[in-house]
Structure formats: C-alpha cells, structure tokens
Amino acid sequence: MVKSAILATPLLPSNEETAKKLHTLGVSSVTALSILAPSSFEDRRLSHELTHNASCVIDATVEHIARTPKTLKITFFVHNLEATLEGVIFAPRPYMIHQFPKGTRGFFSGKAMLEQGRWQIIQPMKITAVGTIVPVYKTPLRADVMRRLVQQLVTVEALCSEGIPQAIAQTLYDIHFPTQPKPLNEQQLHALKFAELYDYMGRLRHKRRFHPTHYHSSSSADEWMKSLPFELTHDQKNAIADIAHDLRAPNAARRMIVGDVGSGKTMVIFASVVLMQPYRSLLMAPTTILANQLYEEAQKYLPHLKTVLVTSATKKGSLEEYDFIIGTHAVLHRPMPECGLVMVDEQHRFGTAQRHALTKLTDNDTAPHFLQFSATPIPRTLAMIESAHIDVSLIVQTPFVKNIATKVIHKNDFTTLLEHIRAEIAQDHQVLIVYPLVEQSESINYQSIEEARGYWESKFNNVYVTHGKDKEKEQVLIDFRQTGSILLATTVVEVGISLPRLSTVVIVGAERLGLSTLHQLRGRVSRTGLQGYCYLYTNTTGKNERLESFGSCMSGFEIAALDLKFRKSGDLLEGRLQSGNKFRWVDMAEDEEIVREVKECLNKIN
C-alpha cells in the first residue's frame, strides 16, 4: 500500500477552525494549499522614488484636508521623500475622513500619478504592515485570513514531510514569500505543476484498493499466439505481457487496456482467456451484436475451449461446463459460476455500478482479476496519471494502416457527394450517413433522420434507418450488413457491429460532435483494408480549425491529445468538469515530462 508521505490527508493541524478554512478552499494537504499561488502582490516597502501609475508607500504627516462634493483631498508632508504631495480620494465614504486626522503621522499606500508636473497619490489608504510584500489571493476566504493560513501552514519543512522534493518545496515557498514581487518564472511554473500533479496522483493512488486472490495464472499464451494465422503487433504483445504479469501476482488485477479503433483488442481478450486457464473467464459486451461477433471470433480463434454466449434470449441453466462465457448485461441477472477473470469490453458504455456488480456477480471466495477494454483512446499523459489508480496498457499500433480520406464539406459540395455515393454503391460498397437528430428541432439547423429519409429512399434502393430509440436497431444493423446500400443512423453506430463493405461515412453537423466520437464513427470505415472516405458536413461558414485538424490526423491517441487542446480533460477523482479544465496549472497536452517526473517521485516513496 501507499506510504503516509503521499496520503491525501497529511499531518495538518487538527484545529477545527483551520480545518473549516481548508474545507472552504477545497484542499486537504499543504501541497494543495501551496498551489493556490498569489494573483499579485502589494509592495508595502517604503518608496524611495515615485513611478507614474504605480503603487507607492509613504511615511507622511497629514497637514491639511479638504472636502468637495466628489472628492476628499489630503495634503501630506512625506518624510521618506522630503516633499509635499496631494492625496485624492474619489467618491469618498463618510468614514474615510477619520483616517486622516490633521497633524497625525502614519503610513499610507496608493497609486502615484504625475499630472501636469505635479505628483498626486490616488486613493491613499492607511496601512499597518509596512516594510513587507503582501500576497494577494483570489480565494473564497477573506484576504487577511488566507494570508495568515498560508503563513501558518506553507513551510519548506511541511512540504518536504508530504514527499515534495526539497528544491521544489523551496520554490513553492518562495512563490508565496518572495523577496521581490515578479511574474512567475519557468522554474516556479514547473514547481506549481509538479505539486498539483503530485497531490492529485497521490490522492488517486490512495484511492486504489488491493484485493488478494487465489487465482494465479500458470499458463502461457506463446503457443496460442504462434498458432494464429497472423503476427500480433508489438503493442498487442506488450499488453498481453502486462496482463500475464498481473495474473501471476498475489493481488487481483485491475487493468484498463485502451486501444485505437481497429487495434486488435479482441486478440488481447482471447490471450487473457488462454492465460487464465484452467480458471474460467467471463466477458461482458454492451450490445447483442458485439457479443455475437466476439462469440463467433472466439469459436474461430479459441477452438480448444468451450465457449458460450449469454443474452436475454438465452435459456437459464448451468454454465459450469464452459471455459469462457461471453454475454451482454444479461449476465448481471442470472447466477454465474466461479470465474478467475472478469472482463468488460467497451467499458465506457457501462455505468460504474454495472462494472462493480460484475466483479461481485461470480460465485467466488476471493476477488477475480478484472480487465476493462476501451476503444476510446486517451492521451498518454492521462494514461500515466490514471495509472496511479488503475494499471493502464495502451495499444497504439494497428495491424494494418487504414487508408481513409477525410474531408470537410458544405452545402455546395452535395452534388459531388451524391456522385461519390453512387460510385461506391456500384462497387457493392456501403455508405453510412450519421444525422444529429431523429426528429425535427427548431434549435438545430440540420435535417433530422425523419426529414431526410424520404429523399434518400426516393433516390436509392436498400436504404436502412435506425437510431438509439429504435428497439429493432440491432436487427436493422444485421440486415443492413447483409443487403443494405445506405444506412441512415444517429451515433448509435459509434461502437459495435463490424461492416466489412462499409467504405464511406458522412457525418452531418460534424462540428457538434467531440473529436473522439468523430474518430469512432470514422473507424467504422475501411475495417478490411478498403479505401475509405469520411465526409464532415457542416453548415458553418469559414474554416473550422478543429475539424481541419481532425481531418489531417488518423491516430486515435493523437486525436485524444487534440481533444485536450480544444476541450480540456475531465476529473478522475471527483468525476466532474468533464469538458472543463480540472487543473489550475497543468496542461495535459504539454506536460507529459512533468507527469513522468511525478510518477517516478511517487514510485520512490511507495
């Protein structure tokens, strides 16, 4: 388990008042408090000279005070400058006059202005903390309360006790207590990013739970891999090696395998089943179509194992005789025999509660190993951060390079698009047209499926239509695969059925969809090496940088990084701000090196 040096709640003072203040700020460690850097500073050191339009501090005696309807004018003799200056307060409140009793001496701060050869101090204010640089914080706490809290808690010693390296701890301290107020430099920005990631990844690691298991793999997948009619990619072999290591460990595996569209995750699933022998494996897929496809491929590539398909239509009965159970969410509603390995395909399609229920479902004495597979690539930076909470394997390579031409099109390109569709259908290829709506909407400037279907059905034969609310959608997709020419659909086809003859996808209102969704839709095309085409139809005028960037990029992992650039990342701990920036300082698209530093630092402590 993780040592106390990187726990989410280190040894902060147990004072209840302090705890309330920290709760208001949303922090639970000195490290987290230290990244709330000052937004600016008030330099309260005595001024030796005045600079136009800059703050100044004077040691002065009030010689005269005069009121006008809109101003309060004070004549100061300034001892530190040996000069007489005029102070001007605009729109003064009644109490302000009491700050300047005639004949009294004190320290005052304000903005120095040179007007027509005469110096004035605008909005002078009496101050007490003279000779210091006062940090200004933008937080829910009152300014003086926040300053005292930081002064009390943020020390080099306290930061080092939480595991922050000495040099970074000193830099963080200097940000709050500088000798000279200056904008943040590169070293200070690095320290803030390091501390933010350190605190975040430390808390993620603290959330991780380890469950002992007695399901230990003693099998090898080497012979099975040699028997395949093709060579697995380097990334597939690495993922299988990661899983083999996990399945031999004393604690149950908790790993997420993230692959690009068409990267060959299915072979990694099957290798995991082989590795887990003689223990049984269970795989849950999000749709009947996908479960069917996986079952058919298992029959082909795992002929030596007894495999069964479980759907809502399957008769209930004992599954004890099977080595590998493949099912839909129907497996959640019937007893499952003991399984050493539980897997979820397209894990983002299931809720957290469903995934959790699956691990509890099998009739096991100890925890089964648990693997999640996803075809939604995440940036390498995010994968490294997530690895503090769950092990992650990335499958970046694909078995063959997809040749898909991507183009942004507008209304005036429609005739050319029609010619292309006719040419593809003539070659017995299929076309998918994705609409943003099922029915007409006044708020969205695009046709719906219902409005458009009449046009396509009048111009072409074998047009099929489906959408998310269609109860028969899985059957429609099966029928389309066998006999269809054009499929009109919503993003229901983003993940799922393999369509070997599909060569073209047209995405209507492409600017409305996230880049990862666009990539999933484009991934339906060219699954067997066909020349593919992806048309991004938009009614917006002018160049769309986001769509143009997507068009020039084929790697799902590069697109995930692009998505970060345009949309920012979500939050793994609190599960909020999915399209906003969770981090104050860290740029997920740029700071991979700092993530690596933090990970190494945490590993040394662990």
C-alpha positions, 0 to 999 in steps of 0.5 A, a space after each residue: 500500500 501507499 506510504 503516509 508521505 503521499 496520503 491525501 490527508 497529511 499531518 495538518 493541524 487538527 484545529 477545527 477552525 483551520 480545518 473549516 478554512 481548508 474545507 472552504 478552499 477545497 484542499 486537504 494537504 499543504 501541497 494543495 494549499 501551496 498551489 493556490 499561488 498569489 494573483 499579485 502582490 502589494 509592495 508595502 516597502 517604503 518608496 524611495 522614488 515615485 513611478 507614474 501609475 504605480 503603487 507607492 508607500 509613504 511615511 507622511 504627516 497629514 497637514 491639511 484636508 479638504 472636502 468637495 462634493 466628489 472628492 476628499 483631498 489630503 495634503 501630506 508632508 512625506 518624510 521618506 521623500 522630503 516633499 509635499 504631495 496631494 492625496 485624492 480620494 474619489 467618491 469618498 465614504 463618510 468614514 474615510 475622513 477619520 483616517 486622516 486626522 490633521 497633524 497625525 503621522 502614519 503610513 499610507 499606500 496608493 497609486 502615484 500619478 504625475 499630472 501636469 508636473 505635479 505628483 498626486 497619490 490616488 486613493 491613499 489608504 492607511 496601512 499597518 504592515 509596512 516594510 513587507 510584500 503582501 500576497 494577494 489571493 483570489 480565494 473564497 476566504 477573506 484576504 487577511 485570513 488566507 494570508 495568515 493560513 498560508 503563513 501558518 501552514 506553507 513551510 519548506 519543512 511541511 512540504 518536504 514531510 508530504 514527499 515534495 522534493 526539497 528544491 521544489 518545496 523551496 520554490 513553492 515557498 518562495 512563490 508565496 514569500 518572495 523577496 521581490 514581487 515578479 511574474 512567475 518564472 519557468 522554474 516556479 511554473 514547473 514547481 506549481 505543476 509538479 505539486 498539483 500533479 503530485 497531490 492529485 496522483 497521490 490522492 488517486 493512488 490512495 484511492 486504489 484498493 488491493 484485493 488478494 486472490 487465489 487465482 494465479 495464472 500458470 499458463 502461457 499464451 506463446 503457443 496460442 499466439 504462434 498458432 494464429 494465422 497472423 503476427 500480433 503487433 508489438 503493442 498487442 504483445 506488450 499488453 498481453 505481457 502486462 496482463 500475464 504479469 498481473 495474473 501471476 501476482 498475489 493481488 487481483 488485477 485491475 487493468 484498463 487496456 485502451 486501444 485505437 479503433 481497429 487495434 486488435 483488442 479482441 486478440 488481447 481478450 482471447 490471450 487473457 482467456 488462454 492465460 487464465 486457464 484452467 480458471 474460467 473467464 467471463 466477458 461482458 459486451 454492451 450490445 447483442 451484436 458485439 457479443 455475437 461477433 466476439 462469440 463467433 471470433 472466439 469459436 474461430 480463434 479459441 477452438 480448444 475451449 468451450 465457449 458460450 454466449 449469454 443474452 436475454 434470449 438465452 435459456 437459464 441453466 448451468 454454465 459450469 461446463 464452459 471455459 469462457 462465457 461471453 454475454 451482454 448485461 444479461 449476465 448481471 441477472 442470472 447466477 454465474 459460476 466461479 470465474 478467475 477473470 472478469 472482463 468488460 469490453 467497451 467499458 465506457 458504455 457501462 455505468 460504474 455500478 454495472 462494472 462493480 456488480 460484475 466483479 461481485 456477480 461470480 460465485 467466488 471466495 476471493 476477488 477475480 482479476 478484472 480487465 476493462 477494454 476501451 476503444 476510446 483512446 486517451 492521451 498518454 499523459 492521462 494514461 500515466 496519471 490514471 495509472 496511479 489508480 488503475 494499471 493502464 496498457 495502451 495499444 497504439 499500433 494497428 495491424 494494418 494502416 487504414 487508408 481513409 480520406 477525410 474531408 470537410 464539406 458544405 452545402 455546395 459540395 452535395 452534388 459531388 457527394 451524391 456522385 461519390 455515393 453512387 460510385 461506391 454503391 456500384 462497387 457493392 460498397 456501403 455508405 453510412 450517413 450519421 444525422 444529429 437528430 431523429 426528429 425535427 428541432 427548431 434549435 438545430 439547423 440540420 435535417 433530422 433522420 425523419 426529414 431526410 429519409 424520404 429523399 434518400 429512399 426516393 433516390 436509392 434502393 436498400 436504404 436502412 434507418 435506425 437510431 438509439 430509440 429504435 428497439 429493432 436497431 440491432 436487427 436493422 444493423 444485421 440486415 443492413 450488413 447483409 443487403 443494405 446500400 445506405 444506412 441512415 443512423 444517429 451515433 448509435 453506430 459509434 461502437 459495435 457491429 463490424 461492416 466489412 463493405 462499409 467504405 464511406 461515412 458522412 457525418 452531418 453537423 460534424 462540428 457538434 460532435 467531440 473529436 473522439 466520437 468523430 474518430 469512432 464513427 470514422 473507424 467504422 470505415 475501411 475495417 478490411 483494408 478498403 479505401 475509405 472516405 469520411 465526409 464532415 458536413 457542416 453548415 458553418 461558414 469559414 474554416 473550422 480549425 478543429 475539424 481541419 485538424 481532425 481531418 489531417 490526423 488518423 491516430 486515435 491517441 493523437 486525436 485524444 491529445 487534440 481533444 485536450 487542446 480544444 476541450 480540456 480533460 475531465 476529473 478522475 477523482 471527483 468525476 466532474 468538469 468533464 469538458 472543463 479544465 480540472 487543473 489550475 496549472 497543468 496542461 495535459 497536452 504539454 506536460 507529459 515530462 512533468 507527469 513522468 517526473 511525478 510518477 517516478 517521485 511517487 514510485 520512490 516513496 511507495 
